[in-house]
Amino acid sequence: MGVAKQLYQLQEFDLKIESNEQSLKQVTSQLGESKAVVRVQKQLQLEQQRLEELRHKQHSAEWEIDDLVTKVAVAEETLFSGRIKNPKELTNLQHEVEALKAKRDQLEEKALEIIDQVEQSEASVARISSELETLKAEWQHQQQQLSDEVEQLKATLSDLRQKWQLLSAEIEPPTVEFYQELRKGKGTAVAKVEQGICRGCRISLPTTELQRARSGSLVQCSSCGRILFLA
Ligand SMILES: [Zn+2]
């Protein structure tokens, strides 16, 4: 095998290695925490907190109502017991019972509103929890796929690097160094020649250059400086 062909194959390995390294970087950057999961987790936490506060408000209102119900019962018992004879005292007590009842009714209405809010909040918590479960499952699935992809890419890269080593060992070290220097500057160091044209710069090559390249010696394009490879 001519050295130009060997260098061309070495370049093929290098290009594949580069592209796989790029993919590996891209896939690796997708591994880790999910922004969507974190956002919904926070949302759930806030709603759960709100629900707890509402339940607390509901219980406070219920205790207050119980207290008023007891007070009304005691006052009414006194009112209808016949123990109080004084008409003014009776009227006062009657007013007191009415005021307590009005307050109780008002609180009962408020308690109903709170219960309604509690129910709405419970529904929200259930909805967000289910959304979070779905997101987490999707995320885990995706992470698993990405991890598999990372493993695959690492294996491919290791295989390519091994092939690169084996091939480069067959070439004179100064030639490999020359190739690497050229690649650093131009991206591609070896250009295919097709129909007398250098594919690196698309310039028609002089016949003498083509003949020298065909003979197997290392020839650089007189225009772009790339190593010429006649397939
Ligand atoms: Zn060229």
Residues whose N, C-alpha, C, O or C-beta is under 5 A from the ligand:
A	BS01	ZN	C198 G200 C201 C221 S223 C224 G225
